[in-house]
């Protein structure tokens, strides 16, 4: 039974208890028509009430931009701001001072100064960390949902005292890495380290500690999740992407990806697909673009080609293109 049907049944039972059925036919099947503002008996059509008060919004919007401009409520709560977007700030810049009357400027200046002084150390930490997170999210091109989730985890980490003794950049890098994997849109550790400008070991320590304390259950990353982004970065067509995913399915069935780095396996599959579809990219080009070594690609390539029995086909295609 659907929620709508169960709600209707409970409403009917409530009306039966009150004895407030239709005075004409005694039916308890009553509907409320919000478009006409009437309460009507569904069986005989008797109108109970009319000219009901409309409690819905009095404006229309045809897209998200119009909705945000016409809405008279405040912005939604967001973890990407240290105060969840609920607090107000006295004076956001020096230019604000000149909008105040000259006789009130000294008072206004004192208020802005004390407002900044009264902010707690936790809020100062969050303010700096979340502005840094905004930069990292923009650099990596992450979605709004990922941004909110990372900010939420960072808030939890601060409240539990997990950030103390660790650099803010390392914590942000670790949480970004975890959330990207959790949401099925992974970024390589090298990409995140480049964005955050931190030491790899420090990020690794922070990641293991936070995953344990915040109980983040991170599953291994499948190589398929890297293919669309890697193909887009290399400027390859959808045909190559589809072929690479097909190769990876066969690789998974054979169990060749077990215990191997997902980026290396994905890169090797993309190289094979690019050769077979006639859009060849060199191993060096793929390695430089994706931030992995040529040796890794060659090793994965040999294993995949050997087990899938496509060595000869690859060699022939490579010779054709060289000619």
Backbone torsions as a table, in degrees:
resi	resn	phi	psi	omega
1	UNK	NA	134.4	-178.4
2	UNK	-76.3	165.9	179.5
3	UNK	-64.4	-37.9	-178.8
4	UNK	-62.7	-43.6	-179.2
5	UNK	-67.4	-42.3	179.8
6	UNK	-65.0	-36.9	178.6
7	UNK	-66.2	-40.2	-180.0
8	UNK	-64.3	-41.9	-179.7
9	UNK	-64.1	-44.2	-179.4
10	UNK	-63.6	-36.9	178.4
11	UNK	-66.0	-41.5	179.4
12	UNK	-63.0	-43.8	178.7
13	UNK	-61.7	-40.0	179.7
14	UNK	-63.9	-41.3	178.9
15	UNK	-66.1	-37.4	178.4
16	UNK	-63.0	-41.1	179.1
17	UNK	-63.8	-41.4	-179.4
18	UNK	-76.6	-19.9	-176.9
19	UNK	71.7	31.2	-176.6
20	UNK	-106.1	55.0	177.0
21	UNK	-84.9	-170.4	179.5
22	UNK	-69.4	127.2	-179.2
23	UNK	-70.6	-16.2	-178.8
24	UNK	-85.3	-53.5	-175.3
25	UNK	-115.1	-7.0	178.5
26	UNK	79.7	5.7	-179.6
27	UNK	-72.6	147.8	177.3
28	UNK	-104.0	8.2	-179.9
29	UNK	-87.8	85.5	-174.5
30	UNK	-108.8	139.7	177.6
31	UNK	-123.9	150.3	176.0
32	UNK	-110.5	116.9	-178.6
33	UNK	-97.9	104.0	-176.8
34	UNK	-71.5	-24.9	-179.0
35	UNK	-70.6	-35.5	179.1
36	UNK	-101.2	-12.0	-179.4
37	UNK	73.0	34.9	-176.4
38	UNK	-126.9	151.7	170.7
39	UNK	-109.0	120.6	-169.4
40	UNK	-128.1	145.9	172.4
41	UNK	-78.8	125.7	-176.2
42	UNK	-70.7	-25.8	-175.1
43	UNK	-80.7	-51.5	-175.4
44	UNK	-109.5	-10.7	177.4
45	UNK	85.6	10.4	179.5
46	UNK	-66.0	132.1	-179.4
47	UNK	-92.9	117.0	178.9
48	UNK	-76.1	-59.7	-177.6
49	UNK	-130.6	155.6	175.2
50	UNK	-140.5	170.0	-177.7
51	UNK	54.9	48.2	177.3
52	UNK	-67.7	154.5	178.7
53	UNK	-74.2	128.0	179.5
54	UNK	-86.9	114.4	-177.3
55	UNK	-96.5	3.0	179.7
56	UNK	-80.7	174.0	-178.2
57	UNK	-65.6	149.6	-176.7
58	UNK	-97.4	14.3	178.0
59	UNK	-132.8	158.0	179.8
60	UNK	-114.2	149.4	176.3
61	UNK	-138.1	138.2	-176.3
62	UNK	-107.7	-4.0	173.4
63	UNK	-155.8	173.0	-175.4
64	UNK	-65.3	-32.3	-179.6
65	UNK	-66.4	-45.6	177.5
66	UNK	-63.4	-38.6	-179.0
67	UNK	-62.4	-44.0	-179.2
68	UNK	-68.5	-33.6	-178.3
69	UNK	-77.0	-34.8	-175.6
70	UNK	-89.3	-17.9	-179.2
71	UNK	-65.6	140.3	-178.0
72	UNK	-104.2	5.9	176.4
73	UNK	-93.7	169.0	179.3
74	UNK	-77.1	177.1	178.7
75	UNK	-67.5	152.6	179.7
76	UNK	-68.1	157.9	177.4
77	UNK	-63.6	134.4	-179.2
78	UNK	-137.0	137.2	177.9
79	UNK	-78.5	-7.5	-178.7
80	UNK	-79.1	0.3	174.4
81	UNK	-121.4	144.4	-173.1
82	UNK	-63.7	-26.3	-179.1
83	UNK	-105.3	16.0	-177.0
84	UNK	62.9	14.7	179.3
85	UNK	78.8	17.4	-175.4
86	UNK	-101.7	-25.8	-175.6
87	UNK	-85.4	160.5	173.6
88	UNK	-109.5	153.5	-178.3
89	UNK	-119.2	134.5	179.4
90	UNK	-86.1	108.1	177.0
91	UNK	72.5	106.4	-178.8
92	UNK	-94.9	-4.4	-179.4
93	UNK	-168.1	174.9	-178.2
94	UNK	-67.5	-34.4	-177.1
95	UNK	-64.4	-25.7	179.3
96	UNK	-62.0	-29.7	-177.4
97	UNK	-62.0	-35.4	-175.8
98	UNK	-80.3	-5.7	175.7
99	UNK	-86.0	-10.5	-179.4
100	UNK	-92.0	149.5	177.9
101	UNK	-59.3	141.9	-177.5
102	UNK	-52.9	-35.2	-178.6
103	UNK	-70.5	-20.2	-176.5
104	UNK	-104.1	-1.4	-173.2
105	UNK	-64.8	-39.1	-179.4
106	UNK	-63.8	-43.0	178.6
107	UNK	-64.5	-42.9	179.8
108	UNK	-62.5	-41.7	-179.8
109	UNK	-62.6	-43.9	179.2
110	UNK	-62.9	-40.2	-179.8
111	UNK	-63.6	-43.3	179.2
112	UNK	-65.3	-38.5	-179.3
113	UNK	-65.7	-45.8	-179.2
114	UNK	-71.9	-29.8	176.6
115	UNK	-60.9	-42.4	179.2
116	UNK	-70.0	-35.0	-178.8
117	UNK	-70.9	-31.0	-175.5
118	UNK	-82.2	-5.5	177.6
119	UNK	-68.6	135.3	-178.7
120	UNK	-70.0	159.2	-179.7
121	UNK	-62.8	-33.5	178.2
122	UNK	-61.9	-43.3	-179.8
123	UNK	-68.1	-34.7	177.4
124	UNK	-64.7	-43.8	177.9
125	UNK	-60.3	-48.0	-179.5
126	UNK	-63.3	-39.7	-179.1
127	UNK	-60.6	-46.4	179.5
128	UNK	-68.7	-45.0	-176.3
129	UNK	-63.4	-41.6	-177.4
130	UNK	-73.4	-28.2	173.7
131	UNK	-70.9	-36.1	175.7
132	UNK	-67.1	-40.0	178.3
133	UNK	-62.5	-39.1	178.1
134	UNK	-58.5	-40.8	179.7
135	UNK	-66.5	-43.8	-178.8
136	UNK	-64.7	-44.3	179.8
137	UNK	-61.7	-42.2	178.7
138	UNK	-65.2	-40.8	-179.1
139	UNK	-64.6	-41.9	-177.9
140	UNK	-85.6	-10.3	179.9
141	UNK	68.1	41.4	-179.1
142	UNK	-84.5	159.8	-177.6
143	UNK	-77.5	167.0	178.3
144	UNK	-63.8	-37.9	-179.8
145	UNK	-63.1	-42.0	178.3
146	UNK	-64.6	-41.6	178.8
147	UNK	-58.5	-47.2	-179.4
148	UNK	-63.3	-40.0	-177.4
149	UNK	-68.3	-41.9	177.8
150	UNK	-62.7	-44.8	-179.8
151	UNK	-62.1	-38.4	178.9
152	UNK	-64.6	-45.1	177.9
153	UNK	-63.0	-37.8	179.6
154	UNK	-65.7	-40.8	176.2
155	UNK	-58.7	-44.3	178.2
156	UNK	-61.3	-43.3	-178.9
157	UNK	-62.8	-40.1	178.9
158	UNK	-67.0	-44.2	-179.3
159	UNK	-63.7	-31.7	179.5
160	UNK	-89.4	-2.3	179.1
161	UNK	74.0	27.5	-177.0
162	UNK	-84.6	-15.5	-176.2
163	UNK	-84.5	-22.2	-175.7
164	UNK	-59.2	126.8	179.0
165	UNK	89.1	-0.3	179.2
166	UNK	-123.5	149.9	179.6
167	UNK	-73.1	143.4	-178.7
168	UNK	-60.3	-40.8	-178.3
169	UNK	-61.8	-41.0	-179.6
170	UNK	-66.0	-40.0	179.6
171	UNK	-65.9	-44.0	179.1
172	UNK	-63.0	-43.1	178.9
173	UNK	-61.2	-43.6	-179.4
174	UNK	-64.5	-44.2	-179.5
175	UNK	-69.4	-35.2	177.1
176	UNK	-63.8	-44.7	178.9
177	UNK	-61.0	-44.0	-178.3
178	UNK	-66.0	-45.7	-176.7
179	UNK	-68.2	-39.4	177.9
180	UNK	-60.7	-40.4	177.6
181	UNK	-69.7	-40.5	-177.7
182	UNK	-64.9	-35.1	-176.8
183	UNK	-90.6	4.4	176.4
184	UNK	73.9	21.3	177.5
185	UNK	-131.0	63.9	-168.6
186	UNK	-69.1	150.8	170.1
187	UNK	-117.6	145.7	179.7
188	UNK	-69.9	154.2	-179.4
189	UNK	-61.6	-34.2	-179.8
190	UNK	-64.5	-40.1	178.7
191	UNK	-63.1	-43.9	-177.8
192	UNK	-68.9	-39.9	178.5
193	UNK	-63.7	-39.5	177.8
194	UNK	-64.5	-38.8	-179.9
195	UNK	-69.6	-38.8	-175.3
196	UNK	-93.4	-16.4	179.6
197	UNK	57.1	56.4	179.1
198	UNK	-131.0	168.5	-179.4
199	UNK	-77.2	140.1	-176.8
200	UNK	-62.7	-40.6	-179.2
201	UNK	-65.2	-39.9	-179.4
202	UNK	-63.9	-41.2	177.9
203	UNK	-64.7	-42.1	179.2
204	UNK	-60.5	-44.6	178.6
205	UNK	-63.5	-45.3	-179.7
206	UNK	-63.4	-40.0	-179.0
207	UNK	-63.2	-47.5	-179.1
208	UNK	-63.8	-41.6	-178.7
209	UNK	-66.7	-47.3	-178.0
210	UNK	-68.1	-38.7	178.6
211	UNK	-61.2	-36.6	179.7
212	UNK	-73.8	-46.5	-174.6
213	UNK	-73.7	-36.5	-179.7
214	UNK	-90.4	-1.1	178.5
215	UNK	57.8	50.1	177.3
216	UNK	-86.8	118.6	-179.8
217	UNK	-95.8	97.1	-176.3
218	UNK	-101.8	119.4	179.1
219	UNK	-86.1	158.1	177.7
220	UNK	-59.0	145.7	-177.5
221	UNK	-83.1	123.7	175.7
222	UNK	-73.7	143.3	-179.9
223	UNK	-58.9	-27.8	-178.6
224	UNK	-59.4	-30.6	-176.7
225	UNK	-68.3	-19.2	179.6
226	UNK	-88.5	-20.1	-170.9
227	UNK	-59.6	-51.7	-177.5
228	UNK	-56.9	-45.0	-177.5
229	UNK	-69.5	-41.4	179.6
230	UNK	-64.1	-41.8	179.0
231	UNK	-64.5	-39.6	178.3
232	UNK	-65.1	-41.3	179.3
233	UNK	-64.3	-37.5	-179.1
234	UNK	-83.2	-5.7	179.3
235	UNK	72.1	33.0	179.9
236	UNK	-93.4	156.1	-175.8
237	UNK	-80.3	172.4	177.9
238	UNK	-64.9	-28.0	179.8
239	UNK	-63.3	-42.6	178.4
240	UNK	-65.7	-42.5	179.7
241	UNK	-60.1	-46.0	179.5
242	UNK	-62.8	-40.7	179.8
243	UNK	-66.1	-42.0	179.1
244	UNK	-62.3	-41.7	178.6
245	UNK	-66.1	-36.2	177.0
246	UNK	-64.4	-42.7	178.3
247	UNK	-63.4	-42.1	-178.8
248	UNK	-66.0	-31.9	175.5
249	UNK	-63.9	-43.0	178.1
250	UNK	-66.9	-36.9	178.1
251	UNK	-63.0	-42.5	-179.8
252	UNK	-65.6	-40.0	178.4
253	UNK	-61.9	-36.8	179.6
254	UNK	-80.0	-10.3	-179.4
255	UNK	73.8	26.8	-177.3
256	UNK	-80.6	-20.2	-177.0
257	UNK	-87.0	-8.4	-178.6
258	UNK	-65.1	125.4	178.2
259	UNK	78.7	4.9	-179.7
260	UNK	-107.5	152.8	176.6
261	UNK	-64.8	127.2	-176.1
262	UNK	-62.2	-32.4	-179.4
263	UNK	-68.1	-39.1	178.8
264	UNK	-65.2	-43.2	179.2
265	UNK	-65.0	-43.7	179.4
266	UNK	-63.0	-42.1	-179.9
267	UNK	-63.9	-41.8	179.1
268	UNK	-64.7	-41.8	179.0
269	UNK	-64.1	-39.4	178.5
270	UNK	-66.1	-40.5	178.6
271	UNK	-61.7	-46.8	179.5
272	UNK	-60.8	-45.2	-178.9
273	UNK	-63.6	-39.5	-179.4
274	UNK	-66.4	-35.4	178.7
275	UNK	-70.4	-46.0	-176.7
276	UNK	-67.9	-28.7	-178.8
277	UNK	-95.1	-0.7	177.0
278	UNK	82.2	17.8	176.7
279	UNK	-118.6	49.7	-169.7
280	UNK	-60.1	135.4	169.4
281	UNK	-119.1	139.9	-178.2
282	UNK	-70.1	157.3	179.5
283	UNK	-62.7	-36.2	179.2
284	UNK	-65.4	-43.1	179.6
285	UNK	-61.3	-44.5	179.3
286	UNK	-64.7	-44.2	-178.5
287	UNK	-62.8	-44.7	-178.9
288	UNK	-67.2	-39.8	-177.8
289	UNK	-70.7	-40.2	-174.9
290	UNK	-93.3	-5.2	176.1
291	UNK	74.5	34.3	174.8
292	UNK	-127.3	172.9	-176.7
293	UNK	-90.9	154.5	177.2
294	UNK	-65.0	-33.8	-179.8
295	UNK	-60.4	-42.7	179.3
296	UNK	-60.9	-44.8	-180.0
297	UNK	-62.7	-44.9	-178.5
298	UNK	-62.3	-43.7	-179.9
299	UNK	-62.4	-47.0	179.0
300	UNK	-65.8	-36.4	-179.3
301	UNK	-62.5	-45.0	179.4
302	UNK	-61.4	-45.8	-178.8
303	UNK	-61.8	-48.2	-176.7
304	UNK	-66.1	-48.0	-178.1
305	UNK	-62.0	-38.9	-179.0
306	UNK	-67.9	-47.5	-176.4
307	UNK	-72.3	-31.9	-179.8
308	UNK	-89.2	-7.0	177.2
309	UNK	68.6	38.8	-179.2
310	UNK	-118.9	20.4	-178.7
311	UNK	-62.0	-48.5	-177.1
312	UNK	-64.0	-43.0	-179.9
313	UNK	-60.9	-40.7	178.7
314	UNK	-64.6	-46.5	-179.7
315	UNK	-59.8	-43.1	179.8
316	UNK	-63.2	-44.2	-179.9
317	UNK	-64.3	-40.5	179.5
318	UNK	-65.3	-40.2	177.6
319	UNK	-64.5	-40.8	178.6
320	UNK	-60.3	-42.8	-178.0
321	UNK	-72.1	-32.5	177.1
322	UNK	-67.2	-35.3	178.6
323	UNK	-67.3	NA	NA
